[in-house]
């Protein structure tokens, strides 16, 4: 099963948690940290995350979460078919989870990811780029994305 993923940067995490709990029928978050909160819902099928990580408020990125390696390969092929640069990250830590993922950026500049979560992680994230802070782990590194050859 594939699940939509939406990550929103918020100014006040507590106010936003109260709002989204109400929107999601008082569903409890599946992950709740001092700077991050996530709901994995089945109705609607969405992985909805909010965080206060210093990013501009609003939609941070959109994606599609998958459950199997075959689904991840299918989504990676779809990203390549869009003929936009991609950035593959294997075993990366982001949003308190270790995942295999691929990033692209749509023609409007909106970051998209497809990912398979492998396990929980004790930290928000790590970056493969020395100049990138962990606060930016959940967005593609623009220079890597734009410099990669098209799929």
C-alpha positions as CSV (number, residue, x, y, z in Angstrom):
1,X,0.0,0.0,0.0
2,X,1.2,3.5,-0.8
3,X,0.4,6.4,1.5
4,X,0.6,10.1,0.7
5,X,3.1,12.0,2.8
6,X,2.9,15.7,3.6
7,X,5.3,17.5,5.9
8,X,4.3,21.0,7.1
9,X,6.7,23.3,9.0
10,X,4.9,25.1,11.8
11,X,5.6,28.0,14.1
12,X,3.9,26.6,17.2
13,X,4.0,22.8,17.6
14,X,1.5,22.6,20.5
15,X,-1.1,24.7,18.8
16,X,-0.7,22.7,15.5
17,X,-0.9,19.4,17.3
18,X,-4.2,20.4,18.9
19,X,-5.5,21.6,15.5
20,X,-4.5,18.5,13.6
21,X,-5.7,16.1,16.3
22,X,-9.1,17.7,15.9
23,X,-8.9,17.5,12.1
24,X,-7.9,13.8,12.3
25,X,-10.8,12.9,14.6
26,X,-8.8,13.0,17.8
27,X,-6.3,10.4,16.5
28,X,-3.2,10.2,18.6
29,X,0.2,10.8,16.8
30,X,2.3,7.8,16.0
31,X,5.5,9.8,16.7
32,X,5.6,12.8,19.1
33,X,8.9,14.6,19.9
34,X,9.6,18.1,21.2
35,X,10.2,19.4,17.7
36,X,8.3,16.9,15.5
37,X,4.9,15.1,15.3
38,X,3.6,12.5,12.9
39,X,0.3,10.7,12.2
40,X,0.2,7.6,10.0
41,X,-3.5,7.4,9.2
42,X,-5.5,4.8,7.2
43,X,-8.5,7.1,6.7
44,X,-7.4,9.1,4.8
45,X,-4.3,7.1,4.0
46,X,-1.7,9.7,4.8
47,X,1.6,10.1,6.6
48,X,1.2,13.7,7.9
49,X,4.1,15.3,9.7
50,X,4.6,18.6,11.3
51,X,7.8,20.0,12.7
52,X,9.4,23.1,14.1
53,X,12.9,22.9,12.6
54,X,13.6,26.4,11.6
55,X,12.2,26.1,8.0
56,X,9.8,28.6,6.5
57,X,6.3,27.8,7.7
58,X,3.9,26.0,5.4
59,X,4.2,22.9,3.2
60,X,7.8,21.7,3.5
61,X,7.6,18.8,1.1
62,X,5.3,16.1,-0.3
63,X,5.9,12.5,-1.0
64,X,4.7,8.9,-1.3
65,X,5.5,6.4,1.4
66,X,5.8,2.8,0.4
67,X,5.9,-0.5,2.3
68,X,8.1,-2.7,0.1
69,X,11.3,-2.6,-2.0
70,X,9.2,-3.4,-5.1
71,X,7.0,-0.4,-4.5
72,X,10.0,1.8,-3.9
73,X,11.5,0.7,-7.2
74,X,8.2,1.4,-8.9
75,X,8.1,4.9,-7.5
76,X,11.7,5.6,-8.4
77,X,10.9,4.6,-12.0
78,X,8.0,7.1,-11.9
79,X,10.3,9.8,-10.6
80,X,12.8,9.0,-13.5
81,X,9.9,9.0,-16.0
82,X,9.1,12.6,-15.0
83,X,12.5,13.5,-16.5
84,X,13.6,15.6,-13.5
85,X,16.9,15.2,-11.6
86,X,16.7,12.7,-8.7
87,X,18.7,12.2,-5.5
88,X,18.8,8.7,-4.0
89,X,19.6,8.3,-0.3
90,X,20.0,4.7,1.0
91,X,19.8,4.1,4.8
92,X,19.5,7.8,5.6
93,X,18.2,9.1,9.0
94,X,15.5,11.7,8.8
95,X,12.4,12.6,10.9
96,X,13.3,10.1,13.6
97,X,13.4,7.2,11.1
98,X,15.9,5.4,9.0
99,X,14.7,5.1,5.4
100,X,15.7,4.4,1.8
101,X,14.4,7.3,-0.2
102,X,14.6,9.2,-3.5
103,X,14.0,13.0,-3.9
104,X,13.1,15.1,-6.9
105,X,11.8,18.7,-7.3
106,X,8.8,19.4,-9.4
107,X,8.8,22.2,-12.0
108,X,7.4,24.7,-9.4
109,X,10.2,23.9,-7.0
110,X,8.2,21.7,-4.6
111,X,10.4,19.0,-3.1
112,X,8.9,15.4,-3.5
113,X,10.2,12.2,-1.9
114,X,9.4,8.6,-2.1
115,X,10.6,6.5,0.7
116,X,10.4,3.2,2.6
117,X,10.9,3.4,6.4
118,X,13.2,0.8,7.7
119,X,13.2,1.5,11.5
120,X,12.8,4.2,14.1
121,X,15.8,6.4,14.9
122,X,16.6,8.2,18.1
123,X,17.5,11.5,16.4
124,X,15.7,13.8,13.9
125,X,18.3,13.3,11.2
126,X,21.7,13.3,9.9
127,X,23.0,14.7,6.6
128,X,25.3,13.1,4.1
129,X,26.6,16.6,3.3
130,X,29.1,18.2,5.8
131,X,27.7,21.7,5.2
132,X,24.1,20.7,5.8
133,X,22.6,20.7,9.3
134,X,20.3,18.0,10.5
135,X,17.4,20.5,10.3
136,X,17.7,20.2,6.5
137,X,17.8,16.4,6.4
138,X,14.3,16.2,5.0
139,X,14.8,18.1,1.9
140,X,17.0,17.3,-1.1
141,X,20.3,19.1,-1.3
142,X,19.6,21.4,-4.2
143,X,23.1,21.2,-5.7
144,X,23.0,17.4,-5.7
145,X,19.5,17.3,-7.2
146,X,20.2,19.7,-10.0
147,X,23.6,18.3,-10.8
148,X,22.5,14.7,-11.2
149,X,21.8,13.5,-14.7
150,X,18.2,13.1,-15.7
151,X,16.7,9.6,-15.3
